[in-house]
């Protein structure tokens, strides 16, 4: 194999790179953390027995805030700041239903089963209202 003796310059990257997230701004991140901290403060107050929170919110609502609150906060900020990426990015090229390890739907369901459902039941148990945990 013979090498060329003339320099042809550096290679150019021809891959199209996705647009950066608009929600990666420091303001959006700070808003996310503030909203999530408020959500968890409400949950902690209800677990510790704050009478006003326990009267205003049912145990199911408190557990839902703890389990789904960060997801809802992220979606809310995504729509407020006008993110242009697909919601499933970087998995947007995967089929929703397909083979187990290559389907977005299966991975989403497993993520909810492993990350959201235990938090929901833990908070229900902490408030003393988990029928499954009894």
C-alpha positions as CSV (number, residue, x, y, z in Angstrom):
1,X,0.0,0.0,0.0
2,X,1.5,3.3,-1.0
3,X,0.9,6.5,0.8
4,X,0.2,9.7,-1.0
5,X,3.0,12.2,-0.8
6,X,0.7,15.2,-1.1
7,X,-1.3,16.6,1.8
8,X,-5.0,16.9,1.0
9,X,-6.1,18.7,4.2
10,X,-8.0,17.5,7.1
11,X,-11.1,15.5,6.7
12,X,-14.4,17.4,6.9
13,X,-17.2,16.1,9.1
14,X,-20.3,15.6,6.9
15,X,-22.6,14.4,9.6
16,X,-25.5,16.6,10.3
17,X,-25.5,17.5,14.0
18,X,-28.8,18.1,15.8
19,X,-29.7,21.5,17.0
20,X,-28.8,22.1,20.6
21,X,-31.5,21.9,23.2
22,X,-33.0,25.3,23.9
23,X,-33.8,24.1,27.4
24,X,-30.1,23.7,28.2
25,X,-30.0,27.4,29.2
26,X,-29.1,28.1,32.8
27,X,-32.5,29.8,33.3
28,X,-34.4,26.7,32.3
29,X,-32.3,24.5,34.4
30,X,-32.8,26.8,37.4
31,X,-36.5,26.8,36.8
32,X,-36.6,23.0,36.6
33,X,-34.7,22.7,39.9
34,X,-36.9,25.2,41.6
35,X,-40.1,23.5,40.5
36,X,-38.8,20.1,41.5
37,X,-37.6,21.4,44.9
38,X,-41.1,22.9,45.5
39,X,-42.7,19.6,44.5
40,X,-40.5,17.6,46.9
41,X,-41.1,20.2,49.7
42,X,-44.8,19.6,49.3
43,X,-44.3,15.9,49.4
44,X,-42.0,16.0,52.4
45,X,-44.4,18.3,54.3
46,X,-47.3,15.9,53.6
47,X,-45.2,12.9,54.7
48,X,-44.2,14.7,57.9
49,X,-47.8,15.4,58.7
50,X,-48.5,19.0,57.9
51,X,-52.2,19.3,58.5
52,X,-52.9,21.8,55.7
53,X,-51.3,19.7,53.1
54,X,-52.9,16.4,54.2
55,X,-56.3,18.1,54.2
56,X,-55.8,19.6,50.8
57,X,-54.2,16.7,49.0
58,X,-55.1,13.0,49.0
59,X,-52.3,10.4,49.5
60,X,-52.6,9.5,45.8
61,X,-52.0,13.1,44.8
62,X,-49.0,13.4,47.0
63,X,-47.5,10.2,45.6
64,X,-48.3,11.3,42.1
65,X,-46.5,14.6,42.7
66,X,-43.4,12.8,44.0
67,X,-43.3,10.2,41.2
68,X,-44.5,12.2,38.2
69,X,-43.6,15.7,39.3
70,X,-40.0,15.9,37.8
71,X,-41.4,14.4,34.5
72,X,-44.2,17.0,34.3
73,X,-41.8,19.8,35.2
74,X,-39.5,18.8,32.4
75,X,-42.3,18.6,29.9
76,X,-43.7,21.9,31.0
77,X,-40.4,23.7,30.6
78,X,-39.9,22.0,27.2
79,X,-43.1,23.5,25.9
80,X,-42.5,26.9,27.5
81,X,-39.1,27.3,26.1
82,X,-40.0,25.8,22.7
83,X,-37.6,22.9,22.3
84,X,-37.3,21.8,18.7
85,X,-35.9,18.3,19.3
86,X,-38.2,15.3,19.1
87,X,-39.4,14.3,22.5
88,X,-37.8,10.9,22.1
89,X,-34.4,12.3,21.1
90,X,-31.8,10.6,20.9
91,X,-34.0,7.5,20.5
92,X,-36.2,9.1,17.8
93,X,-35.1,6.6,15.1
94,X,-36.2,3.6,17.1
95,X,-39.6,2.0,16.5
96,X,-42.2,2.4,19.3
97,X,-43.0,-1.3,19.3
98,X,-40.5,-3.8,18.0
99,X,-37.9,-6.2,19.3
100,X,-37.4,-5.8,23.1
101,X,-34.0,-4.2,23.1
102,X,-34.6,-1.9,20.1
103,X,-38.1,-0.5,20.9
104,X,-38.6,2.8,22.4
105,X,-41.9,1.7,23.9
106,X,-40.4,-1.2,25.8
107,X,-37.6,0.9,27.2
108,X,-40.0,3.6,28.2
109,X,-42.3,1.1,30.0
110,X,-39.3,-0.4,31.8
111,X,-38.1,3.1,32.8
112,X,-41.5,3.9,34.3
113,X,-41.7,0.5,36.0
114,X,-38.2,0.8,37.5
115,X,-38.1,4.6,38.2
116,X,-41.6,5.9,38.7
117,X,-43.7,3.1,40.2
118,X,-41.4,2.4,43.2
119,X,-41.4,6.1,44.1
120,X,-45.1,6.2,43.9
121,X,-45.6,3.2,46.2
122,X,-42.8,4.4,48.6
123,X,-44.6,7.7,49.1
124,X,-48.0,5.9,49.5
125,X,-46.4,3.7,52.1
126,X,-44.8,6.7,53.9
127,X,-48.2,8.3,54.1
128,X,-49.6,5.1,55.5
129,X,-52.0,4.5,52.6
130,X,-50.5,1.8,50.4
131,X,-52.9,-1.1,50.0
132,X,-50.3,-3.1,48.0
133,X,-47.6,-2.5,50.6
134,X,-49.7,-3.6,53.6
